[in-house]
Amino acid sequence: MQTKHADDYVFIDESSTHLTMTPLYARSARGQRAFGVVPRKRGTNITLIAALSKAGMKATMTLEGSLDGEAFEVYVRKVLVPTLMPGQTVILDNLRVHENAKARCLIEQAGCSLRFLPAYSPDLMPIEGGFSKVKAILRSLGARTTTTFDRAVKQAVNTISSKDALGFFNRCGYALSGQPL
């Protein structure tokens, strides 16, 4: 039996964001007050769905509102599958929409296998660390329209290097390259 390495795994997850994200902390000169503006109306939630491999974060898609089975299938078909390499294992949490039969078939037709993590196990999802970094950058960029938000997401995702990804994998207890997983 072939041993799997971290290179062979792709973690998929989604995170909820909105257009009114602002920095949580501010800096100012000593003795001066830091000022900022926080929009009053939060607006609709935006779901960011992405994939994390040892190479970094990729295959991102945003959509207004919550992720449903149909949107997940579109994500898999149009965004995820073109980035997959045969032999990879796609790992998901147990969100009900991830159990979409058509999405499973698309992943398997790409020559990949699909695995689900145990319920309530975010500590086993290295992509959570990636989302934390992306959200911190989105807060600092302060995008207020969907167009600028999509550009900000692209900019934030591009900051996640393979070194970051390896750190996220390591924090979750997954082996680094060359070591079996």
Stockholm file with secondary structure:
# STOCKHOLM 1.0

chainA/1-181         MQTKHADDYVFIDESSTHLTMTPLYARSARGQRAFGVVPRKRGTNITLIAALSKAGMKATMTLEGSLDGEAFEVYVRKVLVPTLMPGQTVILDNLRVHENAKARCLIEQAGCSLRFLPAYSPDLMPIEGGFSKVKAILRSLGARTTTTFDRAVKQAVNTISSKDALGFFNRCGYALSGQPL
#=GR chainA/1-181 SS CCCCCGGGEEEEEEEEECTTCCCSCCCCCTTSCCCCCCCSCCCCCEEEEEEEETTEEEEEEEEESCCCHHHHHHIIIIIIGGGCCTTCEEEECCCGGGGCHHHHHHHHHTTCEEEECCSSCGGGCTHHHHHHHHHHHHHHHTCCSHHHHHHHHHHHHHTCCHHHHHHHHHHTTCCCTTSCC
#=GC SS_cons         CCCCCGGGEEEEEEEEECTTCCCSCCCCCTTSCCCCCCCSCCCCCEEEEEEEETTEEEEEEEEESCCCHHHHHHIIIIIIGGGCCTTCEEEECCCGGGGCHHHHHHHHHTTCEEEECCSSCGGGCTHHHHHHHHHHHHHHHTCCSHHHHHHHHHHHHHTCCHHHHHHHHHHTTCCCTTSCC
//
